[in-house]
Amino acid sequence: MLLPYMKEGLIEAGCDEAGRGCLAGPVSCAAVILPPDFHNDLLNDSKQLSAKQRDLLRPIIEREALAWAVVMVSPEEIDRINILNASITGMQRALDALSIMPEHVIVDGNRFRPWRDTPCETVVKGDATYMSIAAASILAKTHRDELMTSLAHDFPGYGWERNMGYPTKEHLTALDTLGISPHHRRSFGPCQPRLF
């Protein structure tokens, strides 16, 4: 069962990202502030849910959250500053975009940078521990999946509507036959020029 907060009595935001291990598309970063009495039996780490369950939860979270924001960090910026920095930068931009400023921030994972003067704590497997991080993981994932499905229509052949840009066999094979697209991360090994 997920915990409602880490620090009782504070306005607490949870942060997470989606798409860090992908070869194509942006990394999607979300921040969510839930009301203290929020409850939903289905809410869990987005990786533990089916696409249908995530799609059911997304409008509930967006409607009932006190504040939420999703920010995309482009492949070009990922290539320039690396995926870890892009993920942290994106989560901080999502926090900046919230309509309510949090008093405490909890972040999935083990790496983050100071943000404003607000206390921030990292939590390994935080998306399976705290409701706000789980909610952020669902928003980050669903918004990114929606974008990748849309991009798949403009760039057919890579299977993004199925693999969402992850390095599946289908995607890697398409890279060999079609080459890289404008949405590929050129700093990632499989997207770099190959010598045959």
NUGU-523950 format. One line per 2 residues: their letters; for each residue x, y, z of N, C-alpha, C. Coordinates in pm, 1 decimal, always signed. Example, Ala and Ser with C-alpha at 12.3 -4.5 7.8 and 13.67 -1.06 7.14 Angstrom:
// residues 2
as	+1319.0/-569.0/+780.0/+1230.0/-450.0/+780.0/+1320.0/-330.0/+780.0  +1285.0/-225.0/+708.0/+1367.0/-106.0/+714.0/+1290.0/+3.0/+787.0
// end
This chain:
// residues 196
ml	+84.5/-119.6/+0.0/+0.0/+0.0/+0.0/+88.1/+124.8/+0.0  +56.6/+218.5/-87.4/+137.5/+338.5/-100.7/+112.7/+434.8/+14.9
lp	+217.8/+507.3/+50.3/+207.8/+605.8/+157.8/+159.2/+738.7/+100.7  +77.4/+814.6/+176.8/+23.1/+939.2/+123.9/+124.9/+1053.5/+119.0
ym	+226.7/+1050.0/+203.1/+326.7/+1157.1/+206.2/+446.5/+1112.8/+289.1  +557.7/+1184.7/+274.6/+674.9/+1163.0/+358.8/+672.9/+1257.3/+479.1
ke	+637.1/+1384.3/+453.1/+635.5/+1486.1/+558.2/+491.4/+1532.7/+580.6  +433.1/+1489.9/+689.6/+295.0/+1527.7/+719.9/+284.9/+1677.4/+746.6
gl	+178.1/+1738.3/+694.6/+152.5/+1878.6/+722.2/+218.5/+1975.1/+626.3  +300.3/+1924.4/+532.9/+364.4/+2009.8/+433.4/+301.1/+1987.5/+296.3
ie	+304.7/+2089.9/+212.6/+263.5/+2074.0/+72.6/+377.7/+2001.6/+2.9  +352.7/+1875.6/-32.3/+460.1/+1788.7/-82.2/+435.2/+1750.4/-227.8
ag	+536.1/+1769.4/-311.4/+527.5/+1730.1/-452.3/+609.2/+1604.2/-475.7  +555.8/+1514.9/-555.6/+629.3/+1396.7/-599.6/+672.7/+1414.7/-743.5
cd	+793.3/+1368.8/-776.2/+847.6/+1383.0/-911.8/+893.6/+1247.9/-966.5  +875.2/+1230.4/-1096.4/+928.2/+1112.2/-1164.5/+940.9/+1144.1/-1313.0
ea	+1008.9/+1053.9/-1385.0/+1027.2/+1070.0/-1529.4/+992.4/+940.8/-1600.3  +976.7/+950.5/-1731.4/+952.9/+832.9/-1815.1/+1031.1/+849.1/-1944.4
gr	+1084.3/+738.2/-1994.3/+1153.4/+739.9/-2122.1/+1303.3/+758.1/-2113.6  +1358.4/+738.7/-1996.3/+1502.2/+760.4/-1980.0/+1584.5/+662.8/-2064.3
gc	+1538.8/+539.3/-2076.0/+1614.2/+438.1/-2149.3/+1579.6/+426.5/-2296.5  +1501.1/+520.2/-2348.0/+1458.7/+514.4/-2487.6/+1567.8/+563.8/-2582.5
la	+1559.1/+521.9/-2708.0/+1650.1/+568.6/-2811.6/+1593.6/+688.5/-2886.3  +1462.8/+709.0/-2876.3/+1397.1/+816.1/-2951.2/+1295.1/+886.4/-2863.2
gp	+1269.6/+1012.1/-2899.0/+1170.5/+1090.5/-2826.9/+1228.5/+1158.1/-2704.7  +1149.2/+1246.1/-2644.4/+1195.0/+1319.4/-2527.3/+1191.2/+1233.0/-2402.2
vs	+1251.6/+1283.6/-2296.0/+1227.6/+1227.4/-2163.4/+1115.6/+1312.6/-2103.9  +1017.3/+1246.1/-2045.9/+898.0/+1311.7/-1993.0/+909.5/+1319.3/-1841.8
ca	+892.1/+1438.6/-1786.4/+913.2/+1460.7/-1643.4/+788.3/+1522.9/-1582.0  +746.6/+1470.8/-1467.3/+622.3/+1517.0/-1406.4/+641.6/+1549.3/-1259.2
av	+561.3/+1644.3/-1211.7/+552.7/+1677.5/-1069.6/+404.9/+1682.5/-1032.7  +370.7/+1625.5/-917.8/+230.9/+1618.9/-875.7/+220.2/+1649.2/-726.1
il	+124.2/+1734.5/-692.4/+87.0/+1757.1/-552.1/-54.1/+1703.2/-534.6  -67.8/+1600.4/-452.3/-198.4/+1541.0/-425.1/-256.1/+1598.1/-295.9
pp	-389.5/+1603.0/-284.9/-447.8/+1642.9/-156.6/-415.5/+1538.4/-50.2  -406.2/+1577.8/+76.5/-367.4/+1483.8/+182.2/-460.7/+1363.5/+195.2
df	-587.4/+1382.5/+155.0/-684.6/+1273.5/+170.2/-705.4/+1195.0/+39.8  -617.8/+1215.3/-58.4/-634.4/+1144.3/-186.1/-622.6/+993.9/-164.5
hn	-709.3/+920.0/-232.6/-701.3/+773.7/-225.1/-756.4/+713.8/-354.1  -684.5/+615.4/-405.9/-733.5/+538.2/-520.0/-667.1/+401.1/-513.3
dl	-748.7/+297.9/-505.0/-695.7/+162.3/-487.6/-609.4/+116.7/-603.7  -630.1/+173.9/-721.8/-556.1/+132.0/-840.7/-417.7/+196.5/-848.8
ln	-400.5/+308.7/-781.1/-276.2/+384.8/-792.5/-155.1/+301.8/-752.0  -55.4/+298.0/-841.4/+68.0/+223.3/-816.2/+174.2/+276.0/-912.0
ds	+296.5/+227.9/-894.1/+405.4/+256.7/-987.4/+355.6/+226.9/-1129.4  +376.4/+321.8/-1221.8/+322.6/+305.8/-1357.4/+371.3/+177.7/-1424.8
kq	+492.5/+131.7/-1389.0/+546.8/+9.1/-1451.2/+470.8/-115.2/-1405.8  +398.0/-106.1/-1295.6/+320.5/-219.3/-1245.1/+177.4/-221.0/-1299.9
ls	+144.1/-119.2/-1378.0/+8.0/-106.9/-1429.7/+3.2/-133.7/-1579.1  -113.2/-175.7/-1626.6/-132.8/-190.4/-1770.9/-157.6/-52.2/-1831.1
ak	-143.6/-43.3/-1963.8/-171.0/+83.2/-2032.2/-314.0/+128.4/-2005.3  -407.8/+34.8/-2002.3/-548.4/+68.4/-1977.1/-565.4/+126.5/-1836.8
qr	-498.2/+67.1/-1737.6/-507.4/+117.9/-1600.5/-446.0/+257.8/-1589.1  -332.2/+278.8/-1656.6/-270.1/+412.1/-1654.4/-362.6/+515.6/-1718.0
dl	-426.8/+476.8/-1829.2/-516.3/+569.7/-1897.7/-641.1/+599.8/-1814.9  -682.8/+505.5/-1731.8/-795.1/+529.6/-1639.9/-754.8/+627.3/-1529.3
lr	-632.2/+611.8/-1480.6/-587.3/+693.6/-1368.6/-550.4/+836.1/-1408.6  -501.8/+854.1/-1530.9/-453.4/+987.0/-1570.7/-557.0/+1097.6/-1549.0
pi	-680.9/+1085.5/-1601.7/-776.2/+1195.1/-1580.2/-815.3/+1213.7/-1433.8  -812.9/+1105.8/-1356.4/-844.4/+1116.4/-1212.9/-736.7/+1198.9/-1142.8
ie	-610.8/+1167.5/-1172.7/-499.6/+1241.6/-1111.9/-504.0/+1387.8/-1154.7  -523.9/+1411.6/-1285.8/-523.6/+1548.8/-1335.8/-640.2/+1630.2/-1278.9
re	-751.4/+1563.6/-1250.0/-868.4/+1633.1/-1195.2/-855.5/+1657.6/-1045.3  -802.2/+1559.5/-973.3/-805.1/+1565.9/-827.1/-676.9/+1618.8/-763.9
al	-568.0/+1622.7/-838.3/-443.3/+1677.8/-783.2/-462.0/+1826.1/-751.9  -394.1/+1873.7/-648.2/-394.5/+2016.8/-617.0/-319.1/+2092.7/-725.5
aw	-214.7/+2029.7/-780.3/-137.2/+2087.1/-890.2/-59.9/+1975.5/-958.4  -39.3/+1989.4/-1089.8/+42.2/+1892.7/-1162.7/+102.4/+1960.7/-1285.1
av	+213.4/+1907.1/-1331.6/+278.3/+1958.4/-1452.0/+359.8/+1847.2/-1516.0  +362.7/+1848.1/-1649.2/+445.0/+1754.5/-1726.2/+531.2/+1835.6/-1822.4
vm	+659.9/+1806.9/-1823.6/+755.5/+1878.3/-1909.3/+832.1/+1775.8/-1992.8  +848.8/+1804.6/-2121.2/+928.1/+1719.8/-2210.4/+1065.5/+1782.7/-2234.4
vs	+1169.4/+1701.9/-2225.6/+1305.1/+1747.6/-2258.1/+1345.1/+1679.6/-2388.3  +1378.2/+1759.5/-2488.0/+1396.6/+1712.4/-2625.1/+1519.2/+1622.6/-2641.6
pe	+1519.3/+1540.2/-2746.6/+1638.4/+1460.5/-2777.3/+1764.1/+1546.4/-2794.9  +1747.7/+1665.4/-2854.4/+1863.3/+1753.7/-2874.8/+1924.3/+1795.8/-2741.9
ei	+1837.7/+1827.8/-2645.0/+1890.3/+1868.1/-2513.9/+1948.9/+1748.2/-2439.9  +1887.6/+1632.4/-2455.2/+1943.1/+1509.2/-2396.0/+2083.7/+1485.1/-2449.3
dr	+2100.4/+1499.9/-2581.2/+2232.6/+1479.7/-2641.7/+2333.6/+1581.5/-2590.8  +2285.7/+1701.3/-2561.4/+2376.9/+1808.3/-2520.0/+2420.6/+1794.8/-2374.1
in	+2327.3/+1756.8/-2284.7/+2360.5/+1759.9/-2140.6/+2360.7/+1620.8/-2076.2  +2328.2/+1517.0/-2147.5/+2317.4/+1375.6/-2109.5/+2183.6/+1346.1/-2041.5
il	+2147.1/+1219.2/-2041.1/+2012.0/+1180.2/-2000.4/+1987.5/+1203.1/-1851.1  +2088.4/+1183.2/-1766.7/+2068.5/+1206.9/-1623.5/+2038.9/+1354.6/-1598.4
na	+2122.6/+1442.5/-1655.2/+2099.9/+1586.0/-1636.3/+1968.6/+1630.7/-1698.1  +1932.7/+1571.2/-1812.1/+1805.3/+1605.8/-1876.1/+1687.4/+1566.3/-1787.6
si	+1696.3/+1449.7/-1724.0/+1588.6/+1403.1/-1635.8/+1573.3/+1495.6/-1515.2  +1685.0/+1531.1/-1453.2/+1681.1/+1619.5/-1336.6/+1630.9/+1758.0/-1376.5
tg	+1684.3/+1810.4/-1486.4/+1641.9/+1942.2/-1534.8/+1492.8/+1943.2/-1565.5  +1443.2/+1837.4/-1630.3/+1301.2/+1828.5/-1663.8/+1212.9/+1824.6/-1539.9
mq	+1253.3/+1748.1/-1438.7/+1173.8/+1742.1/-1315.1/+1173.2/+1877.1/-1245.4  +1286.6/+1948.6/-1248.3/+1289.7/+2082.0/-1188.0/+1201.6/+2180.1/-1265.8
ra	+1198.8/+2167.9/-1398.8/+1108.9/+2252.7/-1478.8/+962.4/+2221.0/-1447.9  +932.6/+2093.5/-1425.2/+795.6/+2055.4/-1388.2/+758.7/+2117.4/-1253.1
ld	+851.0/+2116.5/-1158.8/+825.3/+2181.1/-1029.4/+802.6/+2330.9/-1048.4  +883.3/+2393.6/-1133.7/+867.0/+2536.8/-1162.4/+729.4/+2567.3/-1221.9
al	+674.5/+2470.7/-1295.1/+548.0/+2492.2/-1366.4/+424.4/+2468.8/-1278.7  +442.8/+2418.1/-1157.9/+328.0/+2392.9/-1070.3/+260.0/+2523.4/-1031.9
si	+127.1/+2520.6/-1022.2/+51.4/+2639.5/-983.2/+58.4/+2665.4/-833.4  +100.3/+2565.9/-757.8/+122.9/+2578.5/-613.3/+267.9/+2540.9/-587.6
mp	+339.4/+2622.5/-513.6/+478.0/+2589.7/-483.8/+485.6/+2493.2/-365.1  +552.3/+2380.0/-384.2/+562.1/+2283.1/-275.0/+657.1/+2329.8/-164.2
eh	+633.9/+2276.5/-45.4/+721.3/+2303.0/+69.8/+822.7/+2190.2/+88.9  +797.2/+2078.0/+21.4/+885.4/+1961.5/+30.4/+870.5/+1883.1/-98.5
vi	+979.6/+1825.7/-147.5/+978.6/+1752.3/-274.5/+1038.3/+1614.1/-253.3  +969.7/+1512.3/-306.4/+1024.1/+1376.6/-305.8/+1037.3/+1329.6/-450.4
vd	+1151.9/+1268.6/-480.9/+1188.9/+1236.1/-618.4/+1222.0/+1088.2/-629.6  +1169.2/+1022.3/-730.5/+1202.7/+882.5/-752.7/+1349.4/+869.5/-793.3
gn	+1419.8/+771.4/-737.2/+1558.4/+747.2/-774.5/+1655.0/+789.0/-665.5  +1780.7/+809.4/-705.0/+1882.5/+843.8/-605.1/+1965.6/+965.8/-642.7
rf	+1924.8/+1038.8/-748.2/+2001.3/+1155.7/-791.5/+1907.8/+1273.9/-815.6  +1942.4/+1386.8/-760.7/+1868.9/+1511.0/-784.3/+1962.6/+1625.6/-750.5
rp	+1924.8/+1746.5/-786.6/+2003.0/+1865.4/-752.2/+1917.1/+1958.5/-667.5  +1978.9/+2043.5/-587.6/+1899.9/+2140.4/-509.4/+1806.8/+2219.6/-601.0
wr	+1685.0/+2243.7/-552.7/+1585.1/+2319.7/-628.1/+1532.9/+2431.2/-539.1  +1558.3/+2554.3/-584.9/+1521.0/+2671.9/-506.3/+1575.9/+2653.9/-364.1
dt	+1495.1/+2690.4/-263.9/+1537.2/+2668.2/-124.8/+1452.7/+2559.5/-60.8  +1391.7/+2476.9/-144.8/+1296.0/+2377.0/-96.7/+1366.9/+2246.2/-62.8
pc	+1340.3/+2189.3/+54.3/+1399.2/+2059.3/+86.6/+1353.6/+1952.5/-12.9  +1449.5/+1877.0/-66.3/+1420.1/+1770.3/-163.0/+1485.7/+1642.2/-114.1
et	+1413.8/+1531.6/-127.9/+1469.1/+1400.8/-89.1/+1445.9/+1300.6/-201.2  +1548.7/+1220.3/-228.6/+1534.9/+1113.8/-327.9/+1491.7/+985.6/-257.7
vv	+1416.0/+904.4/-329.6/+1364.3/+779.4/-274.3/+1379.4/+669.8/-379.8  +1466.4/+574.1/-355.0/+1479.4/+460.7/-446.5/+1348.2/+381.7/-444.3
kg	+1295.5/+351.4/-561.8/+1164.2/+287.1/-576.9/+1053.8/+372.1/-514.7  +1071.6/+503.4/-523.2/+972.4/+595.6/-468.2/+838.2/+584.1/-535.6
da	+838.7/+545.2/-665.2/+711.8/+530.6/-738.1/+629.8/+412.5/-688.0  +692.8/+322.9/-612.4/+620.5/+211.1/-551.8/+602.8/+233.2/-401.4
ty	+635.7/+353.9/-353.8/+630.0/+383.6/-210.5/+532.6/+496.0/-177.7  +537.7/+605.2/-255.6/+457.2/+724.2/-224.8/+356.6/+754.3/-335.6
ms	+237.8/+793.4/-295.0/+129.4/+820.4/-390.4/+166.8/+929.6/-490.8  +226.5/+1039.7/-443.1/+252.8/+1152.3/-533.6/+356.9/+1115.9/-639.4
ia	+455.5/+1033.3/-601.3/+555.1/+990.7/-700.9/+491.4/+893.5/-799.4  +407.1/+802.5/-749.3/+336.1/+709.9/-838.8/+248.3/+787.6/-936.4
aa	+180.3/+890.5/-886.8/+95.6/+973.2/-973.5/+180.3/+1044.0/-1079.0  +296.1/+1095.2/-1037.5/+386.6/+1160.5/-1133.4/+435.2/+1061.2/-1238.0
si	+463.7/+938.2/-1196.8/+511.3/+837.2/-1291.5/+404.7/+805.6/-1395.4  +278.5/+805.7/-1353.7/+167.9/+777.0/-1445.3/+148.8/+891.7/-1545.4
la	+155.2/+1015.6/-1496.2/+140.6/+1129.5/-1588.1/+257.2/+1136.4/-1685.5  +378.4/+1116.6/-1635.7/+495.4/+1120.6/-1724.6/+483.5/+1013.8/-1832.9
kt	+444.5/+893.3/-1793.6/+435.6/+781.5/-1887.7/+322.6/+800.3/-1989.1  +205.2/+838.7/-1943.0/+90.9/+849.2/-2034.9/+108.4/+965.5/-2132.4
hr	+160.4/+1077.5/-2085.6/+183.0/+1190.7/-2176.0/+288.9/+1154.5/-2280.8  +392.6/+1083.5/-2238.3/+498.0/+1046.0/-2332.9/+448.0/+942.1/-2433.0
de	+374.3/+841.2/-2384.9/+320.6/+739.4/-2475.7/+229.6/+801.3/-2581.1  +150.0/+898.0/-2539.7/+61.1/+967.4/-2632.4/+141.9/+1038.6/-2741.1
lm	+248.9/+1104.8/-2699.9/+334.1/+1174.2/-2796.4/+401.5/+1076.8/-2892.0  +457.6/+966.9/-2839.4/+528.9/+871.4/-2924.5/+433.7/+804.0/-3023.6
ts	+309.9/+777.9/-2980.6/+210.5/+720.7/-3071.5/+180.0/+818.1/-3184.7  +174.3/+947.1/-3151.8/+152.3/+1049.5/-3253.9/+271.5/+1058.8/-3349.8
la	+392.4/+1056.9/-3294.7/+512.9/+1064.7/-3378.9/+525.3/+943.0/-3470.1  +471.6/+828.6/-3425.5/+479.7/+705.9/-3505.4/+406.2/+721.5/-3638.5
hd	+303.2/+804.8/-3641.6/+230.3/+827.0/-3767.4/+316.4/+903.8/-3867.6  +397.9/+996.0/-3815.5/+482.2/+1077.6/-3903.3/+611.7/+1005.8/-3942.6
fp	+653.6/+912.4/-3859.9/+777.4/+837.9/-3884.9/+749.2/+687.8/-3872.1  +677.0/+631.2/-3968.3/+641.4/+488.9/-3960.0/+764.1/+399.9/-3980.9
gy	+751.8/+277.8/-3931.7/+857.1/+179.0/-3953.5/+938.4/+146.6/-3830.1  +943.4/+239.9/-3734.1/+1021.0/+215.0/-3611.9/+939.1/+143.2/-3504.4
gw	+807.4/+142.0/-3522.5/+720.9/+74.0/-3425.5/+701.6/+150.2/-3296.4  +715.0/+283.2/-3302.8/+704.1/+361.7/-3179.5/+567.6/+350.6/-3113.3
er	+464.1/+320.3/-3193.5/+330.8/+304.6/-3135.0/+323.7/+181.0/-3045.1  +421.4/+91.3/-3061.1/+428.2/-27.4/-2975.4/+543.9/-20.0/-2875.1
nm	+661.1/+23.9/-2921.4/+779.6/+20.1/-2832.3/+808.5/+154.2/-2765.0  +736.9/+259.3/-2802.9/+750.1/+392.6/-2742.6/+892.6/+448.3/-2747.8
gy	+971.5/+394.6/-2840.0/+1108.3/+443.5/-2854.5/+1212.5/+362.8/-2780.4  +1168.9/+260.2/-2707.3/+1264.4/+173.2/-2636.7/+1338.4/+83.9/-2737.5
pt	+1455.4/+35.3/-2699.7/+1539.4/-40.5/-2794.6/+1495.2/-185.9/-2811.7  +1375.4/-205.9/-2865.3/+1328.5/-341.0/-2895.3/+1398.2/-392.1/-3021.7
ke	+1383.5/-520.8/-3047.3/+1442.2/-578.9/-3168.9/+1387.2/-509.1/-3293.2  +1256.7/-483.2/-3293.4/+1191.8/-415.7/-3406.6/+1254.0/-277.3/-3429.5
hl	+1274.4/-204.3/-3323.2/+1327.9/-68.6/-3332.9/+1473.2/-70.7/-3381.4  +1551.8/-162.1/-3327.1/+1693.0/-172.0/-3366.6/+1707.0/-213.4/-3512.4
ta	+1620.4/-305.4/-3556.2/+1622.4/-347.6/-3696.2/+1587.2/-230.4/-3788.2  +1487.1/-151.7/-3746.5/+1446.8/-35.1/-3826.2/+1559.1/+68.1/-3833.8
ld	+1635.9/+81.9/-3727.0/+1750.0/+174.5/-3731.1/+1849.7/+131.5/-3838.2  +1869.7/+0.4/-3853.2/+1961.8/-50.6/-3955.7/+1909.8/-25.0/-4096.8
tl	+1777.7/-35.7/-4114.1/+1721.8/-23.3/-4249.1/+1681.4/+120.3/-4284.2  +1629.5/+193.9/-4187.5/+1579.2/+328.7/-4213.6/+1676.6/+438.8/-4172.7
gi	+1770.5/+404.8/-4084.8/+1859.4/+507.4/-4030.4/+1791.7/+584.9/-3918.1  +1858.5/+689.8/-3871.7/+1802.3/+765.4/-3759.4/+1705.0/+871.7/-3809.7
sp	+1608.6/+904.3/-3724.2/+1510.7/+1009.1/-3753.1/+1550.1/+1135.7/-3676.4  +1480.5/+1246.3/-3701.3/+1508.1/+1368.3/-3623.8/+1477.2/+1353.6/-3474.8
hh	+1403.4/+1247.2/-3438.8/+1364.2/+1229.1/-3298.6/+1454.4/+1131.4/-3223.5  +1555.9/+1078.5/-3290.2/+1647.0/+987.1/-3221.8/+1751.5/+1063.2/-3140.0
rr	+1796.8/+998.7/-3033.9/+1899.8/+1056.3/-2947.6/+2036.3/+1013.9/-3002.0  +2103.2/+1106.3/-3064.8/+2226.0/+1072.5/-3135.8/+2341.7/+1034.6/-3043.5
sf	+2331.5/+1068.7/-2916.7/+2438.4/+1033.1/-2822.1/+2424.2/+890.3/-2769.4  +2312.3/+824.3/-2801.6/+2290.3/+687.0/-2755.7/+2351.9/+590.7/-2856.9
gp	+2424.6/+492.5/-2807.4/+2503.3/+401.7/-2890.0/+2437.2/+351.3/-3016.5  +2317.9/+290.5/-3008.8/+2255.9/+236.5/-3130.6/+2221.0/+342.5/-3234.3
cq	+2216.7/+470.8/-3194.2/+2181.8/+578.2/-3287.8/+2304.6/+644.3/-3349.5  +2421.9/+603.7/-3306.0/+2543.5/+665.2/-3358.6/+2580.8/+599.9/-3492.2
pr	+2648.4/+673.5/-3578.3/+2686.8/+618.7/-3708.8/+2766.7/+488.7/-3693.3  +2736.3/+394.9/-3780.0/+2805.0/+264.8/-3772.7/+2895.8/+244.9/-3892.3
lf	+3004.0/+180.6/-3865.1/+3098.9/+148.5/-3973.1/+3078.0/+2.8/-4012.5  +3045.8/-19.5/-4138.0/+3020.2/-157.8/-4184.1/+3135.9/-205.4/-4270.9
// end
